[in-house]
Amino acid sequence: MTDIEYLWSALGGDPSLVSRVSAVVRDGALEARLPVRELARGCVGACALAAAELGARRTGREVPAVPVDDGAVATAFVSERHLLVDGRAPVDFAPLSRFWRTADGWVRTHANYPHHRERLLAALELSADASVEAVGAGLAERPAVEVESTVYAAGGLAVALRTAEEWAAHEQGAAVAGHGLLERGRTGSSGVRRVLAPLHGDPLLPAAGLRVLDLTRVIAGPVATRTLALLGADVLRIDPPRLPELADQHADTGFGKRSATLDLTGGRRDFEELLASADVVVTGYRPGALDRFGLTPEALAERRPGIVVAQLSAWGAYGPWAGRRGFDSLVQVATGIAALEGSGGKPGALPAQALDHGTGYLLAAAVLRAVTEQLDRGGTRFVRLALAQTARRLMNGVARGKEPADALYDSPALWLGETDSGLGRLRYALPPVSFTGGPGDWSQPPGPWAADAARWN
């Protein structure tokens, strides 16, 4: 079974529609020991097919052709590296976000956000201005698993390097293995059927008319909501006012969306007004973090029957790590990917943050498929995905052989665009989601973080 067949089946799609998808295979795209290119192609293809399916339902026509070009996919999967703002390259990983040698192996830390850096240093009993050398010296004296537990207990992020076998024997690895790639279903007793107006015009925008409340951060969730915006949804991203996003990261994933801040405690009435007319709620915080605001699928089904609830996490909503924060780089380290991709006794990494991007496109696909199913059978729908599950799919994928290539991936410029924006002149990756008659570019460039009002258009 190919990746697109497997993923489309997991999404509950009609298997006969897979024939609408075709691939342009390019040598050199997302090269790795693991089949990253194939997984990435499958994730984008499944998302594009879900969009094409919904578009066909709303126009009354047949499902259009879905071409997937490895070049477009590979460029989009490293979109954060291609972004230029007035010619300036984006800020990459912070100095303390890296691999470190420990007394018995390796650990990877994540400290891109100031509060995570502070917690990491506090856990290691180092001063707030500690140097990279001081952190390295301190970590070299400690066992990797001890560092992991100590830093997480302090609210920071550090994960010990594990092999695939060690992850399989770990409680969280076993919990992940006990669940499928994604969870999807109905909740509540509502039989409300979604009604969407027929679509006309060019380009075809399958998600037009949908209001998406975006409660996500970093990459995976924002990639999903950026994709829904590409397809015509009105996407409003809401962030806590005291937790600003990294500017370049926000710009890269902010195309087509608006950005506002709202305190969900003090501004509860305003939030409930937004929720009252939302069609989709997408959350990307660790499981349980937003439950007190009534954002579980069950609570939302009571207050907003017929809504689609999409939830994303790093480790899954099960197992001993369910409540832990996590990022793509850390999931790679825990699940055996970094060990497998390493060389010379050192851990390595995938050629892209493929768990983030791949899961983002799958999340968008799951939302689109939920909306399509609502047209027939109604109901309040929920979908759940986790980076660790995407990692499991990648590790279980067929090792790359010699795949007949149509062309070489040697010119990412073919899939880059430029535009003026409120942030300056932008160079950016074009969307990889494509189908006949669909949009070829984002509807609008990103604006500054929190520049918009917390209300629907």
PETATA-V658474 format. One record per run of one state. SS is the DSSP state (a for helix, b for strand, c for the rest). FROM is the first residue (numbers start at 1). LEN is the number of residues. Records with the same first field share a line. If there is no record, write none. Layout:
SS: FROM-LEN ; FROM-LEN
This chain:
c: 1-2 ; 11-4 ; 25-1 ; 28-8 ; 60-6 ; 77-2 ; 83-1 ; 86-2 ; 90-9 ; 102-4 ; 110-4 ; 124-8 ; 140-4 ; 154-4 ; 161-3 ; 170-1 ; 178-4 ; 188-16 ; 205-6 ; 216-4 ; 231-3 ; 240-7 ; 253-5 ; 262-6 ; 277-3 ; 284-7 ; 294-3 ; 304-4 ; 314-14 ; 336-1 ; 342-1 ; 344-2 ; 347-7 ; 378-2 ; 397-10 ; 409-3 ; 422-2 ; 430-8 ; 439-19
a: 3-8 ; 15-6 ; 36-24 ; 70-7 ; 79-4 ; 114-10 ; 132-8 ; 144-10 ; 164-6 ; 171-7 ; 220-11 ; 247-6 ; 268-9 ; 291-3 ; 297-7 ; 328-8 ; 337-5 ; 354-24 ; 387-10 ; 412-4
b: 21-4 ; 26-2 ; 66-4 ; 84-2 ; 88-2 ; 99-3 ; 106-4 ; 158-3 ; 182-6 ; 204-1 ; 211-5 ; 234-6 ; 258-4 ; 280-4 ; 308-6 ; 343-1 ; 346-1 ; 380-7 ; 407-2 ; 416-6 ; 424-6 ; 438-1
